[in-house]
Amino acid sequence: MGAEPGVVLVTTDLTVGGMTCAACVTRVEKKLGKLDGVTATVNLATGMARVSHPAGISPDELVATVEKAGYTAALPEPPMKQEPADGDGDGDGDESEGARQERHRLVVTALLALPVLVLSMAPGLQFRNWQWLCFALAAPVAVWGAWPFHVRAVRGLRHSAATMDTLVSLGVVASFAWSSYALFLGGAGDPGMRMPFTFVPTASDGVAHIYLEAAVGVPLFVLAGRFLEARARHGTGEALRSLARLTAKEVPVREDDGSERLIPIEELRAAQVFAVRPGERVATDGQVTEGSSAVDLSLVTGESEPVEVGPGSPVVGGAVNAGGLLLVRATAVGADTQLARITRLVTEAQAGKARAQRLADSVAGVFVPVVLALAVTALGFWLGAGADPQAAITACVAVLVVACPCALGLATPTALMAATGRGAQLGVLVTGPQALEGLQHLDAVVLDKTGTLTTGHMTVTRVTAVLEGLGSDAVLRLAGAVEQGSEHPLGRAVCAYARRESGEQRLPDVSEFSALPGRGVRGRVEGRLVEVLAPDEDLPAVLVDALTASESAARTPVVVRVDGAVEALIEVGDVVRPGSYRAVDRLRRLGIRPVLATGDREAPARAVAQALGIEEVHARCTPEGKAALVRELREQGYRVAVVGDGVNDAAALAGADLGIAMGSGTDVAIGAADVTLVRGDIEALVDAVLLARRTLGTIRTNLVWAFGYNVVTVPLAMVGLLNPMLAAAAMSASSVLVVANSLRLRAWQPSSIPVRRYA
């Protein structure tokens, strides 16, 4: 129901439990929608409901409404306060107690059900009293194995609701009850009884048939389908849990007398001063009051180069202190921090629902009641026509069994699992179906720079030595030696490059080392005074030219002086990945528009874009700005994919039609993405897009088959041309066909696209 004009609406998120199918989603949305002015969107994959309601309706009323519908509901914990591991697992392979129980139920059900299926459908294997062995094996499956379906069916009955669980429960109960009657009262318990496998019901020979294979096959296949689906959906909330892990749990607060005390992050208040030691994360947004250091912002803002900070400099929560001790005055805490804003953006983006999912929800809302009505209609028709009661009951049970949604349950997860396995071999990980529907006409890709198109690591790109000097090799060796005493990332890059180029495992020792804050370092190496400093105006002409070229290419230059004489200019920067050239060109040839969006400065962003031939560039792009750019492109009619590797990319990844994360990036980016390039190779991007498109096509084929199967088999069951045994076999065959179609993805090869060679 829509809200009246002038009514203030608020949005509340609820965690909904007990939903198992799209029909459950439809029921929860309808129940909430009956409240005056309330609209709700429920996401089955995340188990979250986003409810828009008037301020006069309290969250407790919303929870009570969901519970009256037969489900559980609760207000979720703030993401930043959640423990790293919750009911969904911690992302490191752990599984919840509920998941272990469901796996145990599936294994036991399979062990009991398989002998029943083989004996029932292979008359040549039937021995004396075989039916009683099958009955003993089927009883625990029909009761304990199918118990979750029975419980949810009864719960739905109490609330006048029917779901897929209702079909499963009725099919199992009807098959097992009729088989029990046949064994004990219908003559099927005779020790020498044999039951032939027939495709249509046969005339009654005075002995009632048993359908234990339907009683065990239905719960087995549905449990297997839901287990695979749960595996495919595992990790849906990993993005938010990773954000929670990124924040500090405790913070050392500096008192007025200079002492420190450790307090929980929740107790930190604005204006309090806290310490950040080398290697630690900044606890919250703040301003440096004492100390100087280099701060690595790449995880939060996308800046490739560490930022020098000192008294008065702002710092962002989640950034890593790469240098000395800092004292920081908190300027924002809790929900006001940049990290919290990113969390909210990810939460809002994940609350949406794909168009195909809405269609499936609508179909499921009428599918179950229609099947129940058809089963009752078949029973009444045959009894009214004077048919044998066994034939009438057989037709009714066949309708219930043949309509059980095994193929529907397997259609999506099996395709995802097959694609994931094949993708891993190609360096691509497909993690979810939600955004894949947007790939059919994908025509824009928003690319992050740092760690995506570039390596994300500082390295020496060029060394320019003065004429008639010591030479680049000797200067690099001395510079690398003096930088051994530096903690600055630029110094580490110079040191690592010098060691690698010289082939020496150990560079010369440095003495009298000193760091010059904001300028560089100096020290004595092999009796010579070596200084590695920021450039000044007193440079030879050859180095002036190199300095100009370095600044235009957005690299960081440092000057090396030996005994006071300028010897060389070393350029340090974040270099473009070799595969980025090919990847961008192949995207363009696929008709996809590349857009560069980065939190880095204008100069390095333009330099990378020019090198790759990308025309549209957005530099100094905040996390909110990236998410807004994605929304703007989508509003213009583009189907947008986002590629990134940092926390600042998480909201844009989650809000795009397709999110693609670099495997070398942060857990937050990977958790928010639909596809991950697991080998960290940007060339896998095109393979990711093509594989995702193929996966979506396979899922659609599976769904068409699953629905088409019901359209054909349900009428056959109603007119008596399918007995429950054949119905169970047809149901099994439909599942096998869906799985076989999905397994074709394991042999999928990306199509060859000619690539323009770059200089």
N, C-alpha and C positions, 0 to 999 in steps of 0.2 A: 504494500500500500504506500502511496506517495505521501510525503509530508505536506501539511497545509502551508500556504505562504506565510512567511514570518516566523515559522517554527525553527528554533535553533537545533541543528542536528550535530550529534557527536558520533565518533567512530570508536567502537570497542572490538577488540580481538578476543576470541574465545578458542580454547583448545577443546575439540570435540572428540570423544572416544566412542568406540563401538561401531563405527561406520565400516562397512565391508564392500559396498558396491555403489554404483551411481544412483540406484533407487534410494539409498540411505541419504545421499547428498540432497536429492530432490525433496525428501520428506523434511529434513532439517530446515532447508531454505523456506519451504512452504509454512512450516510451523512458526518460524520467526516472522515471516511475512504477514501472518495474520494479526500481529500486534499493530496497533494504530501508528502509522508513520514509520514503520521499520522495514528496511530492505537488507538482505543478507546474501553474501557470496561465500559458498563453502568449497574448500579445496580438499578433495579426498586424499591427494598425495601427501599434503603437509598436515592434514587433520586440523586445519585452522578454519575458523569462520570469521569473516570480517563483516561486522554489523553496523549499519548506519541507523541511528535511532534518535528520537527527541530526547533532550536533556532530562525530561521528566521520567523517563523509563530507566531504571537503575540496571547496572550490570547483573545484579542478583536476579532480577526479573528475567533477564535474557537466559541466564544459566538455568533457572527453574523451567523455562519454556522448553529448552532443549531436553532437559531431563524428563519432562512430561511426554516427549516424543519417543522415549525409550532409549536415550543415549546419555552418556556422561558429558559434563561440560565443566570448565573451570577457566578462571582468568589466568593467562600465562604469566610466568615470572618475567621480569624485565630481562632481556637478552644479556645485558652486561653483567647481571648478577647470577646467571646460570652457571652451574658447575660444568667443567669441560665435558664430562660424560653424563648423559642422561639416558632415558629409556631407549633411545635410538642407537646407542653405542657412542663411543668417543672418537670414532673415526680411525682407530688403530686396530680394528678387527674385533673388538669386544662386541658381544651381543647381549641384549637384555634377557631377563629371566623369561619373559613372555615369548621371545623369539626362540629360545632354547626349548621351551615346552612345545611350541608348534612344530619345530623340527623333529623332536622326539615322537610326537603324535603321527607325523607323516611317515617316519621310518617304520614304526610299529604297524601302522595301517597297511603300508606297502608289503611288509613281510607276511601279514595275514591274508591280504586280498589277492596277491598274485597266484597262489595255488588254487583259490576258488575260481578265478577267471580262467585259468588254464584248463581245469577239469570240466568246467561248465561249457566251454566252447570247443572242446576237443573230445568228442564222444569216444574215440579210440582209446583214450587214457582212463576212461571211467571204469572203476573196479567195484567189487561188491561193497555196499554200504558207503560208497564215495560221497553220496549226498549228505550223510550224517557228519562226515568229516568237514565238508564244506559248511554245513550249518554251524558246527562248533567254531570254525574259524571266522565265519561271517558275523556271529552274534556280537563279539566285542567290537568289531568294526562298526556295525550298525548302531551300537549304543555308545561306546566310548569314543571311537574314531570320529563319529559324526556328532558328538555331543555339542560342540560349539554351534553347529548349525541348528540343532534342536533348541538350544537355549535362546538363540537370537530369534528363531521363528516364533517361539512362545512369547517372547518379549514383544515382538511386533504384533502378535495376535492380541495381546492385552491392550495395545494402542491402536487397534484396527488398521494395521499396516502390513503390507506384504512386500518382501524383498527377495533377492536371489536366494538367501538362506531359507526362505519359506519353500521354494521349489526343491532345493536340495533335501531339506528335512522331509517333506511330503513324499518325494520319490523314494528315499531310503526306507521310511516307515511303511509305505504301501508295498514296496517290493519285498521287504523282510516279513511283514505281516502275512501277505498272501503265501509266501514260501513256507512260513510256519504252519499255516492252515493246510497247505498241500501235503506237508510231511506228516503231520499228526492226524489229519482227518480226511485228506483227499487221496490217499493211496500212494503218494510219492515216497513214503518211507519204506516201501518194500525193499529188502536187501538187494534184490537183483535188478532194481529199476535202472533203466538207461534213458537218458534224455537226449534226443537228437538235436543237432543245431539246424534250425530252419529259419528261412527268411520271412515267412508269413505264419500267422497262427494256424495250427492244424486243428482238425475236428477233434472234439473231446473223445478220448477212448476210455473214459471212465477214470482216468488217472490225471489229477491236476498237475500242471507243470510248476516247477520252482524257478524263481528268478533271483537266486542269491548273487549271481554275478552283477546284477544291477544294484543290489543293496551294498556291495562292496566297491564296485567300480565308480559309482557316483561320488562318494566322499573321497576316494583315493585321488581321482583326477582333479576335483575341485581344490582339495588340500594342496596338491602339487602346484596347481595354477596360482593359488594365493601365496604359496611359499616363494615361487619364482618372482611374483609381482612384488612381494615385500623385499626380496633381495635387490630388485631393480630400483625400488624406491628408497633403499637404505641410504642414509646420508643427506636426506632432503634438508635437514636443519643444520648441516655442518657449517654453512657460511656464518650463521649467527653464533654457533658455538666457538668457531675460530676467532670471531671478533671478541668474544668474552675472554678467550685465552690470551689475546693480544694485550689486554689491559693488565696493569699491575694489581695484585691482590692486596699488597701491603705497601706502605710508603713511609720512609723515614722523615719525620717532621722535625725541623730545626727550631729549638726554643730560643727565647730571648737571651738566655745565659750561655748559648752556644752548645748546649747538650742536645741529644737527639732521642726521640722515642718513636718506636714503630707502631703505626696505627693501621687498621683496615682502611682500604681505599674509600669505603662508604662514609667514613667519618671525616674525611678530608674536607675542609671548607675553603671557600674563596678567601684570598689574602694570606693564607698560611704559607710558610716557606718550607720547602722540602729539598732534600739532597738527591742528586743524580750522579752516581759514580760511573767511571768508565765501563762500557759494556752494558749498562742498565738502560731500561726504557724509561722515558719521561712519563711520570704517572698520570699527568693531566695537562691540559693547556695552561700555559703560564708565561711569565717573563723572567728572564735571568736577572738575578740581583747581584751575584758574585761568581767569579770564575770565567774562564774562556775555554772553548773547545770547538771541535768540529762535530756537527750533529747530522746523522744519516736520516734523511727524511724520505728515502725511496719507498719504504713500505706504506707511508701514509699519504704523501703528496705527489709521488712520482718523480721528484727531483733526482737526477742522476748523480749530481756532484754534491758532496757533503757541504753543509752550510756552516761558515764560521759564525759562532755566536759569542756574545760577551754581555756585560751589564747593559740592561735595557732591551736586549734582543728577545723577540717572541719565540716560543717553542711550542710544539704540538704534542699532545699526548700520544704515546705509541712510538715516537721517534727514538732512535738509539744514540746514546752518547758515545762517540767514537774517540774522545780525548780525555781531558782532565775533569776534575770534580766541578760540578755546577750546583749552585743554590738557586732555586726557582720559586717565585711567588705565584701561587695558583690564581689564575684569572677566570677559569670556568671549571666547573665540576659536574659530575653526574650527567644528566640529559643535555646539558648545554655544551658539551665538548664536541670537537669535530668528529671524533670516533663514534660518539653516540648518534650524531646526525647521520653518519654513514649507515649505522645499524638501522635507524628508522627507515632510511631509503630502501635498504635491502628487504626489510620486513614488508614494506608497502608493495614493493615490486613482486615479491613472492606470493602475495595474497591474491593475485589475479588468476584468471582461469582461461585456458585456451578455448577457441570457438568450437573445435571438434569435441572437447570435453563437455561443453554445454549441450551440444547436440546429443551426445551419448547419455547425459543425465536426463534429458527430456524423453528419449526413447525408453530408458530404463524405468522411468516413472509409470509407464503404461504397460511395459513388457510383462511383468510378473502378474498383475491382475488379469491381463488378457489370457495368459497361459492357464491360470487357474480356472478361468471361466470356460476355456476350451476343454479342459479336462473334465469338468463337471458336465458340460454339454455332451461330450462323447459318452460319458457314463449314462446320463439320462436318455440319450437317443437309443443306445443299444438295448437298455432295459425296456424302454417304451416300445421298441420294435419287436419285443419278444425273444431277443437273443439269449443265449446261455449266459447266466451271471458271470461265469468265468471269462467269457469273451468280452463282456462289458467292462469288467474290472481290469482285464488285460489291456483294453484300449485306453482306459483312463490312466493306468500306471505308465503305459508306453508314452503318452503325451507328456506326463510329468518328467519322465526320465530323459526323453529325447530332447526336451527343452532346457535341460540343465546347462548352465552357461560355461561349460568347461573350455570350449574353443574361445569364447569371448574373454575368459580370464587369462588364457595363454597367449592371445594375439599380440599384445603389446610387450609383456616381459620377455618372452622368448626371443622376439626380434631384437630387443635391446641387449639381451645377454649375448646373442650371437654377434651383434655389431660390436659390442664391447670387446669380445675376444679377438675379433678380426682387427678392430681398431688398435688394440694394444700392440699387435704385430706391426702395424703401420705407424705407430707413434701417436695414435688418436684414441681418446677415451670418451665414449658417449655415455653420459650419466643420467639422462632423463628425457621424457617425451614432450614435456610441456611446451617448449619453444620450437620444436621441430616443424610444426605446421607452418611456421612463418617462412620456411626455406623454399617453398615451391617457386616463389617469385623474388627471392632475395636479390636486392640490387644495391645495397650499401653496407659497407663494413667500416666500423669505427675502430681504428688501430691505436693502441697505446704505443709510446715510443720506448721508454726506458724498460729494458728487460724483455721487450717484445720484438720490436724492429731492431733494437740495439742489444748488445750483450748484457747491459746493466752493470758492468764492472769497469772501473777505471783502469786504463792501460796506457802505456807510452805509445803514441802514434807516430812520432817523428823526432829525430835528434839532428839539430843543425849546429855544426861546429864552425868556429871562425877559421879563416885561412891562416896557415902557418902556426896553428896552435898545437895543443896536445893531441888533437884528433878525437873523433866521436867515441871510439871504443875506450880510450883511456879516461876521458871525461865521464863517460857513463859509469865506468867502474868506480871512480872516486865518488861520484854523486850517489850511487847505490850504497856505497860503504857508509857515507855520512847519514843517509836516510834510515840506516838500520836502527838508529836511536829514536826515530820518529814514530808516533802513534797515528799521525795524520794519514787518511786514505791515499792522498796524493803521494806521500812519501813511501807508503807501502807499495804503491804501483811502480814507482821508480826503482825501488829496491828489488822487487820481484823481476822486473824486466832486465835489470842489470845482471842479476844472478843467472837468468835464463840465457841472455845473449853471450855472457862471458864463459858459460859452461862451468863456472866454479860453484861448488856447493857452499863455499864459505868466502865471503868478501873480506877485505882487510878490516882490521879493528879500527874503531873510532875512539878518540879521546877528546877531552875538553868539549864534549857535546853540549850544545845549548839550543833551546827552541826560542825563536823570536815570534811571539804571538802576532798573528795577522800578516807576517812577512815570510817566514820560512825557518830554516835550521842552519847551523854552522857547526864545524868540528874539525879536528885535526886527524888526517889520515896519512900514514906513512911520512910523517913530518911536515905535511903541507896543509895549510889552512884552506878548507873546502867549504864554500857557502852555496846553498841552494835557496834562492830568494825569488820573490815576485819581481817581475821586470820593472826597471826604472827607465828614465829617459836617456841615460848614458850607455848606448848600445852601438856596436859597429853596424854599418849599413846592411851587411848580409843578414844580421839578426833582426834588424828593423823590418826587412821584407818578410822574414819568417814569422815575426810577431804579428804583422798585419794579416798574413794568410791564416795564422792560427786563430785570431779573433773572429775572422769572417767565417771560419769553419766551426766556431763555437767550441774550441778546445781551450784548455787551461795551460798557459805557458809558464815555465819557471826558468830562471837564468842560473847557470852554474859559474861561480867564480873560484879560481884557484890562485891562492896567494894574492888576492886582490884583482887579478886580471880576469876579464870576461872571456870564457872559453866556449860556451855553447848555450843553446836554447833547447829545452826539452818540452815537448808538447804532450799533454796528458788529456785523455778524453774517453768518452763512451763510444765505441765504434759500432758501426752497423753490422748486424749479422750477415754473413755471406748469403744465406738463403733468402734474406728479405727481398733482394732484387727480383729473384725468380718468383717468389710468392706474390708480390704486388702485381707483377706483370701477368701472372696466370689469373689472378682475380679479375683484372681488367679485361682479359680475354674471355672470361666467363660472363661478362656484362655486369660486373659488380663494381660499384663506385667506391674507391678507397678514400677514407677521411682520417687524417691524423689528429688526435686529441691527446694532449699531454699536459701534465702539471709543470713541466720544465719551462725554461726561459724561451723567449722568442727566437734568439739566435740559433741555439742548437736544434730547435724544432724545425726552423726553416732550412737549416743545413741538411738534416736528414730527409725532409720532404723533397728537397731539390735533387738529392742523390737518388731517390727512389721514383721520382716522377709523380709525386702526389701533389695535386693542385690545391686541395682544401686543407688548411692547417688551423688548429685551435690550440694556442699555447697558453700557459699559465691557467690551465683549465682545472678548476676545483672539482671535488667529487660531485657536488651539486650541479656544477656546470656540465660535467660529462653526462650525468643523468638527464639534465635538461636538453642537451644536444640530442640524445637518443629520442626523447619524447618529441622534440621538434621535427626530427627526420621522419618519425612515424606519423606525425600529424600531416606531413607533406605527402604521405602515401608510400613512403619507402618501407621495405621490409629490412630491418636493421640487424646486423650481427655486430658484436663488440668483442675485441680481442685485447686482453690485458693480463697483468700479472701481479698487481699490487692491491692493497686495501682501498686505495682511491678509485680503483676500477670496479669494486664489488657492486656498488649500486647500479652502475651502468650495465654491468654484466647481467644482473638479475632482471633489469627492466627491459632488456632488448628481446627481440624475437628469438635470437640465438646468442648465448653467451659462450665465448671461447676463451679459456684460460691457459696460460703457459704453465706446463708442469713444473718448471723451475721457479714459479712464482709463489705467492703466499697461499696458505690454507684458506683464507677468506675468499680470495679470487676464485680458487678451485671449487670451493663449496658453493659459490653463487653462480657458477657457470653450468651450462648444459653439456659442453664439450671441453675436454682438456687435452692439450697437446703434450702428452706425457713425456716425450723425449726432449721437450724444450726446443724443438726445431721449428722455426717459423715456416719452413717449406711444407710442414704437415698441415698447415692451415687449409690449403685447397683440398687436400685429401679429407680433412674433417668436414668441410662443406659438402663435398660429393658423397661421402659416406652417410652423413646425416640425411641428405636427400633420398638416398637409396633406402635407408632405414625407414623413413616416413612412408615411402612407397610400399615397402614390405608390410608395414603395419596396416596400411589401408587395404592391401590385398587380403591380409588375414581377417580383418573385420568384415570385409565384403563376404568372404567365405563363411565366416561364423554366422552372420545374419542370414545369408542365403541358405545355409544348411537348415536353419530353423524354419525358414519359409517353405522348404520342400518337405522336410521330414515330419513336421507337426501335422499337416493335413493327412499324410500317409498313415500316421499313427491313429488319427481320429477315425479313419474309415476302416481300420482293422488290418492294414497291410504291413504293419510293423508290430511284432510282439516285443515285450520289454527286453528280451535278450538281444534281439536285433537292434533295438533302440539303444541299448548300452553299447553294442558294438559300433553302431553308427556314431554315437557320441564320442567313443574312443577314436574312431577313424578320423573324425573331424579334428580332434585334438592333435593326432599324429600328423595330419596334413598341414595344420598350422605350424607345428614345430618343424616339419621338414622344409616348409617354405622359408621359415626363419633361418634355418641352418644353411641355406644357400648363401647367406651373407658371409659365412666363414670363408668362402672361396672368392669373395668380391675383390676385384682389382680396380683401382682408380683409372679412369680413362686418360689416355695420353693427350696432353694439350701442348702444342708447339709453344716454345718459350723464346721471346726475343732476348738475344744476348746483349749484356751490358758491358760497357768498357770498364 
